[in-house]
Amino acid sequence: MMIRFSRIWDLALGHRDSTGRQEIVRPGEVQRMSAGTGIVHSEMNPSSTEDVQFLQLWFEPAQYGLTPSYEQKAYDPSKLTNRLHPVVSAKGGEETALIHQDMTLYLSKLESGQTLQFEQTAGRRIYLFVMEGELLLNQEELLHRRDAARITEQPSLEIATSSGAFFMLIDLP
Protein backbone atom coordinates (compact mmCIF):
# COMPACT_ATOMS: atom_id res chain seq x y z
CA MET A 1 0.00 0.00 0.00
CA MET A 2 1.46 3.33 -1.01
CA ILE A 3 0.64 6.89 -0.01
CA ARG A 4 1.84 9.94 -1.96
CA PHE A 5 1.26 13.63 -1.51
CA SER A 6 2.81 16.81 -2.77
CA ARG A 7 3.81 19.42 -0.26
CA ILE A 8 1.02 21.96 0.07
CA TRP A 9 2.96 24.68 -1.78
CA ASP A 10 4.66 22.60 -4.49
CA LEU A 11 3.81 21.66 -8.04
CA ALA A 12 1.85 18.66 -9.25
CA LEU A 13 3.01 15.05 -9.60
CA GLY A 14 1.89 12.77 -12.44
CA HIS A 15 0.81 9.14 -11.87
CA ARG A 16 0.23 6.40 -14.43
CA ASP A 17 -0.48 2.70 -13.80
CA SER A 18 -1.24 -0.57 -15.58
CA THR A 19 -4.98 -0.33 -14.81
CA GLY A 20 -5.12 2.60 -17.24
CA ARG A 21 -5.38 5.25 -14.54
CA GLN A 22 -3.57 8.48 -15.29
CA GLU A 23 -3.83 11.24 -12.66
CA ILE A 24 -2.16 14.39 -11.41
CA VAL A 25 -1.68 14.81 -7.64
CA ARG A 26 -1.82 18.51 -6.85
CA PRO A 27 -0.97 20.45 -3.71
CA GLY A 28 -3.66 19.79 -1.09
CA GLU A 29 -4.27 16.23 -2.32
CA VAL A 30 -3.23 12.79 -1.13
CA GLN A 31 -3.10 9.66 -3.28
CA ARG A 32 -3.46 6.08 -2.04
CA MET A 33 -2.65 3.12 -4.24
CA SER A 34 -2.94 -0.50 -3.15
CA ALA A 35 -0.80 -2.75 -5.32
CA GLY A 36 -2.71 -5.79 -4.09
CA THR A 37 -2.34 -8.75 -6.47
CA GLY A 38 -0.19 -6.68 -8.83
CA ILE A 39 0.13 -3.35 -10.56
CA VAL A 40 2.82 -1.50 -12.51
CA HIS A 41 3.00 2.24 -11.89
CA SER A 42 5.17 5.29 -12.38
CA GLU A 43 5.38 8.84 -11.14
CA MET A 44 6.62 11.74 -13.18
CA ASN A 45 7.02 15.47 -13.01
CA PRO A 46 4.50 16.87 -15.50
CA SER A 47 6.52 20.10 -15.79
CA SER A 48 9.63 20.38 -17.94
CA THR A 49 10.66 23.65 -16.25
CA GLU A 50 9.84 23.30 -12.52
CA ASP A 51 11.08 20.91 -9.85
CA VAL A 52 8.57 18.86 -7.86
CA GLN A 53 8.93 17.44 -4.37
CA PHE A 54 6.77 14.65 -2.99
CA LEU A 55 6.73 12.13 -0.22
CA GLN A 56 6.02 8.47 -1.00
CA LEU A 57 5.35 6.00 1.81
CA TRP A 58 4.79 2.24 1.66
CA PHE A 59 2.80 0.25 4.24
CA GLU A 60 2.02 -3.45 4.48
CA PRO A 61 -1.73 -4.04 4.33
CA ALA A 62 -3.60 -5.79 7.13
CA GLN A 63 -4.79 -8.33 4.51
CA TYR A 64 -2.93 -9.65 1.46
CA GLY A 65 -4.35 -10.50 -1.97
CA LEU A 66 -6.50 -7.37 -2.34
CA THR A 67 -7.54 -6.17 -5.77
CA PRO A 68 -5.34 -3.28 -6.89
CA SER A 69 -7.01 0.04 -6.14
CA TYR A 70 -6.40 3.76 -6.32
CA GLU A 71 -7.86 6.73 -4.49
CA GLN A 72 -7.09 10.42 -4.58
CA LYS A 73 -8.56 12.82 -2.01
CA ALA A 74 -8.37 16.57 -1.67
CA TYR A 75 -8.15 18.13 1.77
CA ASP A 76 -8.53 21.73 2.85
CA PRO A 77 -4.97 22.99 3.61
CA SER A 78 -6.39 25.54 6.07
CA LYS A 79 -7.48 22.61 8.28
CA LEU A 80 -3.79 21.78 8.88
CA THR A 81 -3.13 25.03 10.75
CA ASN A 82 -2.27 24.38 14.41
CA ARG A 83 -3.95 20.99 14.49
CA LEU A 84 -3.44 17.41 13.38
CA HIS A 85 -5.65 16.80 10.37
CA PRO A 86 -6.19 13.16 9.24
CA VAL A 87 -5.59 12.67 5.49
CA VAL A 88 -5.29 8.84 5.45
CA SER A 89 -6.97 6.34 7.81
CA ALA A 90 -8.59 2.92 8.11
CA LYS A 91 -11.97 4.70 8.26
CA GLY A 92 -11.51 6.94 5.22
CA GLY A 93 -13.81 9.93 4.83
CA GLU A 94 -14.63 12.99 2.79
CA GLU A 95 -11.08 14.42 2.95
CA THR A 96 -9.38 11.23 4.15
CA ALA A 97 -8.10 8.42 1.92
CA LEU A 98 -8.91 4.86 3.01
CA ILE A 99 -5.98 2.58 3.86
CA HIS A 100 -6.16 -1.17 4.52
CA GLN A 101 -4.25 -0.92 7.79
CA ASP A 102 -4.99 0.10 11.39
CA MET A 103 -3.30 3.50 11.16
CA THR A 104 -3.95 7.20 10.70
CA LEU A 105 -1.69 9.66 8.91
CA TYR A 106 -2.05 13.27 10.05
CA LEU A 107 -0.61 16.44 8.54
CA SER A 108 -0.08 19.67 10.45
CA LYS A 109 1.22 23.13 9.76
CA LEU A 110 2.14 24.44 13.19
CA GLU A 111 2.60 28.21 13.38
CA SER A 112 5.45 29.89 15.24
CA GLY A 113 5.07 29.64 19.03
CA GLN A 114 2.28 27.03 18.89
CA THR A 115 2.02 23.67 20.69
CA LEU A 116 -0.06 20.54 20.00
CA GLN A 117 -0.75 17.60 22.30
CA PHE A 118 -1.15 14.06 20.91
CA GLU A 119 -2.52 11.36 23.20
CA GLN A 120 -1.50 7.83 22.26
CA THR A 121 -3.36 4.63 23.07
CA ALA A 122 -1.27 2.10 25.03
CA GLY A 123 0.64 -0.35 22.82
CA ARG A 124 0.65 1.88 19.72
CA ARG A 125 3.55 3.70 18.05
CA ILE A 126 4.12 7.11 16.53
CA TYR A 127 6.21 8.01 13.50
CA LEU A 128 6.85 11.72 13.05
CA PHE A 129 8.54 13.38 10.05
CA VAL A 130 9.39 17.08 9.76
CA MET A 131 8.95 18.31 6.20
CA GLU A 132 9.73 21.98 6.92
CA GLY A 133 10.83 23.93 9.99
CA GLU A 134 11.67 22.43 13.36
CA LEU A 135 9.79 20.79 16.23
CA LEU A 136 10.50 20.31 19.91
CA LEU A 137 9.09 17.04 21.29
CA ASN A 138 8.14 16.88 24.99
CA GLN A 139 10.44 19.87 25.62
CA GLU A 140 13.43 17.52 25.12
CA GLU A 141 14.14 16.49 21.52
CA LEU A 142 14.63 19.05 18.76
CA LEU A 143 13.88 17.85 15.22
CA HIS A 144 14.86 19.81 12.12
CA ARG A 145 13.73 19.72 8.47
CA ARG A 146 13.77 16.11 7.14
CA ASP A 147 14.32 14.63 10.63
CA ALA A 148 12.16 11.72 11.74
CA ALA A 149 11.33 10.12 15.09
CA ARG A 150 9.96 6.67 15.96
CA ILE A 151 8.17 6.95 19.27
CA THR A 152 7.04 4.00 21.38
CA GLU A 153 5.67 3.64 24.89
CA GLN A 154 4.89 7.35 25.05
CA PRO A 155 1.25 7.95 26.03
CA SER A 156 1.42 11.74 25.57
CA LEU A 157 3.43 13.74 23.07
CA GLU A 158 3.82 17.52 23.21
CA ILE A 159 4.77 18.98 19.83
CA ALA A 160 5.98 22.60 19.85
CA THR A 161 7.70 24.99 17.46
CA SER A 162 9.31 28.36 17.94
CA SER A 163 9.68 29.10 14.21
CA GLY A 164 6.85 27.17 12.54
CA ALA A 165 6.80 23.68 10.99
CA PHE A 166 5.03 21.47 8.47
CA PHE A 167 5.04 17.83 9.60
CA MET A 168 3.44 14.42 9.35
CA LEU A 169 2.46 12.23 12.32
CA ILE A 170 1.45 8.59 11.83
CA ASP A 171 -0.38 6.64 14.55
CA LEU A 172 0.55 2.96 14.08
CA PRO A 173 -0.25 -0.35 15.82
C-alpha positions in Angstrom: 0.0 0.0 0.0 1.5 3.3 -1.0 0.6 6.9 0.0 1.8 9.9 -2.0 1.3 13.6 -1.5 2.8 16.8 -2.8 3.8 19.4 -0.3 1.0 22.0 0.1 3.0 24.7 -1.8 4.7 22.6 -4.5 3.8 21.7 -8.0 1.9 18.7 -9.2 3.0 15.0 -9.6 1.9 12.8 -12.4 0.8 9.1 -11.9 0.2 6.4 -14.4 -0.5 2.7 -13.8 -1.2 -0.6 -15.6 -5.0 -0.3 -14.8 -5.1 2.6 -17.2 -5.4 5.2 -14.5 -3.6 8.5 -15.3 -3.8 11.2 -12.7 -2.2 14.4 -11.4 -1.7 14.8 -7.6 -1.8 18.5 -6.9 -1.0 20.5 -3.7 -3.7 19.8 -1.1 -4.3 16.2 -2.3 -3.2 12.8 -1.1 -3.1 9.7 -3.3 -3.5 6.1 -2.0 -2.6 3.1 -4.2 -2.9 -0.5 -3.1 -0.8 -2.7 -5.3 -2.7 -5.8 -4.1 -2.3 -8.7 -6.5 -0.2 -6.7 -8.8 0.1 -3.4 -10.6 2.8 -1.5 -12.5 3.0 2.2 -11.9 5.2 5.3 -12.4 5.4 8.8 -11.1 6.6 11.7 -13.2 7.0 15.5 -13.0 4.5 16.9 -15.5 6.5 20.1 -15.8 9.6 20.4 -17.9 10.7 23.7 -16.3 9.8 23.3 -12.5 11.1 20.9 -9.8 8.6 18.9 -7.9 8.9 17.4 -4.4 6.8 14.7 -3.0 6.7 12.1 -0.2 6.0 8.5 -1.0 5.4 6.0 1.8 4.8 2.2 1.7 2.8 0.3 4.2 2.0 -3.5 4.5 -1.7 -4.0 4.3 -3.6 -5.8 7.1 -4.8 -8.3 4.5 -2.9 -9.6 1.5 -4.3 -10.5 -2.0 -6.5 -7.4 -2.3 -7.5 -6.2 -5.8 -5.3 -3.3 -6.9 -7.0 0.0 -6.1 -6.4 3.8 -6.3 -7.9 6.7 -4.5 -7.1 10.4 -4.6 -8.6 12.8 -2.0 -8.4 16.6 -1.7 -8.2 18.1 1.8 -8.5 21.7 2.8 -5.0 23.0 3.6 -6.4 25.5 6.1 -7.5 22.6 8.3 -3.8 21.8 8.9 -3.1 25.0 10.8 -2.3 24.4 14.4 -4.0 21.0 14.5 -3.4 17.4 13.4 -5.7 16.8 10.4 -6.2 13.2 9.2 -5.6 12.7 5.5 -5.3 8.8 5.5 -7.0 6.3 7.8 -8.6 2.9 8.1 -12.0 4.7 8.3 -11.5 6.9 5.2 -13.8 9.9 4.8 -14.6 13.0 2.8 -11.1 14.4 2.9 -9.4 11.2 4.1 -8.1 8.4 1.9 -8.9 4.9 3.0 -6.0 2.6 3.9 -6.2 -1.2 4.5 -4.2 -0.9 7.8 -5.0 0.1 11.4 -3.3 3.5 11.2 -3.9 7.2 10.7 -1.7 9.7 8.9 -2.0 13.3 10.1 -0.6 16.4 8.5 -0.1 19.7 10.5 1.2 23.1 9.8 2.1 24.4 13.2 2.6 28.2 13.4 5.4 29.9 15.2 5.1 29.6 19.0 2.3 27.0 18.9 2.0 23.7 20.7 -0.1 20.5 20.0 -0.8 17.6 22.3 -1.1 14.1 20.9 -2.5 11.4 23.2 -1.5 7.8 22.3 -3.4 4.6 23.1 -1.3 2.1 25.0 0.6 -0.4 22.8 0.7 1.9 19.7 3.6 3.7 18.1 4.1 7.1 16.5 6.2 8.0 13.5 6.9 11.7 13.0 8.5 13.4 10.0 9.4 17.1 9.8 8.9 18.3 6.2 9.7 22.0 6.9 10.8 23.9 10.0 11.7 22.4 13.4 9.8 20.8 16.2 10.5 20.3 19.9 9.1 17.0 21.3 8.1 16.9 25.0 10.4 19.9 25.6 13.4 17.5 25.1 14.1 16.5 21.5 14.6 19.0 18.8 13.9 17.8 15.2 14.9 19.8 12.1 13.7 19.7 8.5 13.8 16.1 7.1 14.3 14.6 10.6 12.2 11.7 11.7 11.3 10.1 15.1 10.0 6.7 16.0 8.2 7.0 19.3 7.0 4.0 21.4 5.7 3.6 24.9 4.9 7.3 25.0 1.3 8.0 26.0 1.4 11.7 25.6 3.4 13.7 23.1 3.8 17.5 23.2 4.8 19.0 19.8 6.0 22.6 19.8 7.7 25.0 17.5 9.3 28.4 17.9 9.7 29.1 14.2 6.9 27.2 12.5 6.8 23.7 11.0 5.0 21.5 8.5 5.0 17.8 9.6 3.4 14.4 9.4 2.5 12.2 12.3 1.4 8.6 11.8 -0.4 6.6 14.5 0.6 3.0 14.1 -0.3 -0.4 15.8 
